[in-house]
Amino acid sequence: MRMPHACLVALCAALVLPPLAPAALEIGVVDDAPKGSLDGGAAFYALMADLGMKENRVTMLWDPARDPAVEDALTTPILTTASLRGIRVVFAVFPAKARAVTSSPSATAEFAAYLQHLARTHPSVKDYIVGNEPNQTRFWQPQFSANGRGAACAAYQTLLAASYDALKAVDPAITVIGVGLSPRGNDNPRAASNVSTSPVRCIRDMGRAYRASKRKKPLMDELSFHPYPKSDRDPLMRGYSWPNAGIPNLDRIKQAFWDAFRGTAQPTFPEGRSTRGLRFRLDEVGWQVGVLPGLES
């Protein structure tokens, strides 16, 4: 496979630890291309291995109307191929429709059952991202209640709690990764378009719902965040105004999480020299870079 003269790399996993802690950075891709490929992903994973990438995040959509065996048949071959190349596959599992969870009282239990199906069918996969940008109307509706109060992230918290329990019941070693949080939202239930919730307020709403539930177990082992820039022409370190957040504003997300969950059973981010606590995963972001001379082929 020939690489273009400039390669767009999606940052699939970056575990951000506190200052002075050992570095723990892994680079991968967010790409469903291996699924259904004739070679079981062999060429794709060979290229990843050549580039030193360690992780492939693949999408597993939950759709009650679809036979899960169809997706299983596409997925099973790539897991063996990825393992042979030293590539870890992460499942990103979320509803196929934005109202799939909120429109049915049985949906949360059905979603949790689907997660258990995946965990039992594909026992080699140990990392699950539950949900995708629930603070965006494209992926979760409604974002706000009839009185204009935030609703999406509180409702998502209930789904995440059920998902955590379901996955850990199958295999306590599974890492449950929460949210897949969008970096921006307008917090305006009457917006002309893209009614959405800012990441800081989404975390706040999740924390309030968690406390109100009296839950005595965590929701997640890692927090996934999508630090997209405002524009594809923005430099890496151009961020957002509060309560949105980008790459230079990660402290804003960590502070919001501490405010929301401190003193509860949900661990927050490590402090000081500690490495224990919630881990940070940066998903779905990459910058186009030039290929060094001699590496074009």
C-alpha positions as CSV (number, residue, x, y, z in Angstrom):
1,M,0.0,0.0,0.0
2,R,1.5,3.3,-1.0
3,M,1.3,6.2,1.4
4,P,0.5,9.7,0.1
5,H,3.0,12.5,0.5
6,A,1.1,13.7,3.5
7,C,-0.6,11.4,6.0
8,L,-3.6,12.3,8.1
9,V,-3.3,10.4,11.4
10,A,-6.2,10.2,13.8
11,L,-5.2,10.3,17.4
12,C,-7.1,7.3,18.8
13,A,-5.7,7.0,22.3
14,A,-3.7,9.3,24.5
15,L,-3.7,8.6,28.2
16,V,-2.9,11.9,29.8
17,L,-1.3,11.5,33.2
18,P,-0.4,14.3,35.7
19,P,3.0,16.1,35.6
20,L,5.9,14.1,36.7
21,A,4.1,10.8,36.1
22,P,5.5,8.3,33.6
23,A,4.4,9.0,30.0
24,A,1.7,6.8,28.7
25,L,1.0,7.9,25.1
26,E,-0.3,5.5,22.5
27,I,-1.2,6.5,18.9
28,G,-3.8,4.7,16.8
29,V,-6.6,5.3,14.3
30,V,-10.4,5.7,14.3
31,D,-11.2,3.6,11.2
32,D,-13.8,1.0,10.3
33,A,-12.1,0.1,7.0
34,P,-10.8,-3.4,8.2
35,K,-14.4,-4.6,8.8
36,G,-15.6,-6.6,5.9
37,S,-12.4,-6.3,4.0
38,L,-11.5,-9.4,1.8
39,D,-8.2,-9.9,3.6
40,G,-9.6,-9.6,7.1
41,G,-7.7,-6.3,7.6
42,A,-4.3,-7.7,6.8
43,A,-3.1,-4.9,4.6
44,F,-4.5,-2.2,6.9
45,Y,-3.0,-3.6,10.1
46,A,0.3,-4.2,8.4
47,L,0.5,-0.5,7.5
48,M,-0.5,0.4,11.1
49,A,2.2,-1.8,12.5
50,D,4.8,-0.3,10.1
51,L,3.8,3.2,11.4
52,G,4.1,2.1,15.0
53,M,0.4,2.5,15.7
54,K,-1.0,0.4,18.5
55,E,-4.8,0.8,18.5
56,N,-7.7,0.7,16.1
57,R,-11.1,2.0,17.3
58,V,-14.0,0.5,15.3
59,T,-17.7,1.3,15.5
60,M,-20.3,-1.2,16.6
61,L,-23.7,0.4,16.1
62,W,-26.6,-0.8,18.3
63,D,-29.7,-1.2,16.2
64,P,-32.5,-3.4,17.7
65,A,-33.8,-3.9,14.2
66,R,-30.5,-5.5,13.0
67,D,-29.3,-9.0,13.6
68,P,-26.1,-8.7,15.6
69,A,-24.7,-11.7,13.8
70,V,-24.2,-9.6,10.7
71,E,-21.8,-7.2,12.5
72,D,-20.2,-10.1,14.3
73,A,-19.4,-11.8,11.0
74,L,-17.6,-8.6,9.8
75,T,-15.7,-8.1,13.0
76,T,-14.5,-11.5,14.1
77,P,-11.8,-11.9,11.3
78,I,-10.2,-8.6,12.0
79,L,-9.6,-9.3,15.7
80,T,-7.3,-12.3,14.9
81,T,-5.5,-10.2,12.2
82,A,-5.0,-7.3,14.5
83,S,-3.7,-9.4,17.3
84,L,-1.1,-11.0,15.0
85,R,0.2,-7.4,14.3
86,G,0.1,-6.3,17.9
87,I,-2.8,-4.0,17.3
88,R,-5.4,-3.6,20.1
89,V,-9.0,-3.2,18.8
90,V,-11.3,-0.9,20.8
91,F,-15.1,-1.1,20.3
92,A,-17.0,2.2,20.2
93,V,-20.6,1.2,20.8
94,F,-23.5,3.7,20.5
95,P,-27.1,3.8,19.2
96,A,-27.7,4.0,15.5
97,K,-30.4,6.6,16.0
98,A,-30.4,9.7,18.2
99,R,-33.7,8.8,19.9
100,A,-33.1,5.1,20.2
101,V,-32.6,5.2,24.0
102,T,-35.0,8.0,25.0
103,S,-37.9,6.8,23.0
104,S,-38.3,3.4,24.6
105,P,-38.4,2.5,28.3
106,S,-36.7,-0.9,27.6
107,A,-33.9,0.6,25.4
108,T,-31.3,1.0,28.2
109,A,-31.6,-2.7,29.2
110,E,-31.5,-3.7,25.5
111,F,-28.4,-1.7,24.9
112,A,-26.7,-3.2,28.0
113,A,-27.6,-6.7,26.8
114,Y,-26.0,-5.9,23.4
115,L,-22.8,-4.9,25.2
116,Q,-22.9,-8.2,27.0
117,H,-23.4,-10.0,23.7
118,L,-20.3,-8.3,22.3
119,A,-18.2,-9.0,25.3
120,R,-19.1,-12.7,25.2
121,T,-18.8,-13.1,21.4
122,H,-15.5,-11.2,21.2
123,P,-13.7,-11.9,24.5
124,S,-10.3,-10.6,23.3
125,V,-11.7,-7.0,23.1
126,K,-11.1,-5.4,26.5
127,D,-11.8,-1.8,25.8
128,Y,-15.3,-0.4,25.2
129,I,-16.2,3.3,24.5
130,V,-19.9,3.6,25.5
131,G,-21.8,6.2,23.6
132,N,-20.6,8.9,21.2
133,E,-21.0,12.7,21.7
134,P,-24.2,12.5,23.7
135,N,-23.9,16.3,24.0
136,Q,-24.6,16.7,20.3
137,T,-28.2,16.4,18.8
138,R,-26.9,14.3,15.9
139,F,-26.2,11.5,18.4
140,W,-28.6,12.1,21.3
141,Q,-32.1,13.6,21.4
142,P,-33.6,15.4,23.1
143,Q,-30.8,17.6,24.3
144,F,-33.1,19.6,26.6
145,S,-36.3,19.1,28.4
146,A,-39.5,21.1,27.6
147,N,-38.6,23.7,30.2
148,G,-35.1,24.2,28.6
149,R,-33.1,22.3,31.2
150,G,-30.2,20.0,30.1
151,A,-31.5,16.5,29.6
152,A,-29.2,14.6,27.3
153,C,-26.2,14.1,29.5
154,A,-28.3,13.2,32.6
155,A,-30.1,10.5,30.5
156,Y,-26.8,9.3,29.1
157,Q,-25.4,8.9,32.6
158,T,-28.2,6.3,33.2
159,L,-27.2,4.4,30.1
160,L,-23.5,4.5,31.0
161,A,-24.2,3.2,34.5
162,A,-26.1,0.2,33.1
163,S,-23.4,-0.4,30.5
164,Y,-20.6,-0.4,33.1
165,D,-22.5,-2.9,35.2
166,A,-23.3,-5.1,32.2
167,L,-19.7,-5.2,30.9
168,K,-18.1,-5.7,34.3
169,A,-20.5,-8.6,35.0
170,V,-19.1,-10.4,31.9
171,D,-15.5,-9.5,32.5
172,P,-14.2,-7.3,35.3
173,A,-11.0,-6.7,33.3
174,I,-12.9,-4.8,30.6
175,T,-12.1,-1.1,30.5
176,V,-15.3,1.0,30.3
177,I,-14.6,4.3,28.5
178,G,-17.2,7.0,28.9
179,V,-18.9,9.7,26.9
180,G,-16.8,10.3,23.7
181,L,-17.5,14.0,24.6
182,S,-17.8,16.7,21.9
183,P,-15.6,19.7,22.5
184,R,-18.4,22.2,21.8
185,G,-22.0,22.9,22.4
186,N,-24.2,26.0,22.3
187,D,-26.3,25.3,25.5
188,N,-29.3,26.9,23.6
189,P,-32.5,24.8,23.5
190,R,-33.9,27.3,21.0
191,A,-30.9,27.5,18.6
192,A,-31.7,27.6,15.0
193,S,-29.5,24.6,14.3
194,N,-27.3,22.1,16.2
195,V,-29.0,22.3,19.6
196,S,-26.2,21.0,21.8
197,T,-24.6,21.0,25.2
198,S,-21.2,22.3,26.0
199,P,-18.7,19.7,27.4
200,V,-18.3,21.4,30.8
201,R,-22.1,21.5,31.3
202,C,-22.5,18.0,30.0
203,I,-20.1,16.8,32.7
204,R,-21.9,18.9,35.3
205,D,-25.3,17.3,34.3
206,M,-23.8,13.8,34.4
207,G,-22.5,14.5,37.9
208,R,-25.8,15.8,39.2
209,A,-27.7,12.8,37.8
210,Y,-25.1,10.4,39.3
211,R,-25.4,12.0,42.7
212,A,-29.1,11.9,42.6
213,S,-29.1,8.2,41.7
214,K,-27.2,7.4,44.9
215,R,-25.0,5.0,42.9
216,K,-22.1,3.5,44.9
217,K,-20.1,2.2,41.9
218,P,-18.2,4.1,39.2
219,L,-19.5,4.9,35.7
220,M,-16.3,4.6,33.8
221,D,-12.6,3.8,33.9
222,E,-11.6,6.3,31.3
223,L,-13.0,9.5,29.9
224,S,-13.0,9.9,26.1
225,F,-12.9,13.4,24.7
226,H,-12.9,14.6,21.1
227,P,-10.8,17.8,21.0
228,Y,-11.6,18.9,17.5
229,P,-10.4,22.4,16.5
230,K,-13.0,25.0,15.6
231,S,-11.7,24.9,12.0
232,D,-9.6,22.4,10.1
233,R,-7.2,25.3,9.5
234,D,-6.7,26.1,13.2
235,P,-3.3,25.4,14.8
236,L,-3.1,22.7,17.4
237,M,-3.0,25.1,20.3
238,R,-6.0,27.3,19.4
239,G,-8.7,26.4,21.9
240,Y,-12.2,27.5,22.7
241,S,-13.9,29.9,25.0
242,W,-15.4,28.4,28.2
243,P,-17.5,26.3,28.6
244,N,-16.2,24.6,25.4
245,A,-12.7,23.1,25.3
246,G,-10.0,22.1,22.9
247,I,-6.4,20.8,23.1
248,P,-5.1,23.7,25.2
249,N,-8.2,23.6,27.5
250,L,-7.9,20.0,28.8
251,D,-7.5,21.4,32.4
252,R,-11.1,22.8,31.9
253,I,-12.4,19.3,31.3
254,K,-10.5,17.8,34.3
255,Q,-11.7,20.6,36.6
256,A,-15.3,20.1,35.4
257,F,-15.0,16.4,36.1
258,W,-13.6,17.0,39.6
259,D,-16.4,19.4,40.4
260,A,-19.0,17.0,39.2
261,F,-17.7,13.8,40.9
262,R,-15.4,14.6,43.8
263,G,-16.3,12.7,46.9
264,T,-18.2,10.0,45.0
265,A,-17.5,6.4,44.0
266,Q,-16.5,7.7,40.5
267,P,-12.7,8.3,40.5
268,T,-11.6,11.7,39.2
269,F,-8.3,12.5,37.5
270,P,-5.1,11.8,39.5
271,E,-3.6,14.6,41.4
272,G,0.1,15.4,42.2
273,R,2.4,12.4,41.7
274,S,-0.4,9.8,41.8
275,T,-1.1,7.7,38.8
276,R,-4.3,6.2,40.3
277,G,-7.7,7.5,39.1
278,L,-9.6,8.2,35.9
279,R,-7.6,8.1,32.7
280,F,-8.0,10.6,29.9
281,R,-8.4,9.4,26.3
282,L,-8.2,11.8,23.4
283,D,-10.2,10.6,20.4
284,E,-10.9,11.6,16.8
285,V,-8.3,14.3,16.3
286,G,-5.3,14.4,14.0
287,W,-3.1,16.8,12.0
288,Q,-1.8,16.4,8.5
289,V,2.0,15.9,8.5
290,G,4.6,15.6,5.9
291,V,6.3,12.3,5.2
292,L,10.0,12.2,5.8
293,P,12.2,11.7,2.8
294,G,12.7,8.1,1.9
295,L,9.5,6.9,3.6
296,E,7.1,7.7,0.8
297,S,6.7,4.2,-0.4
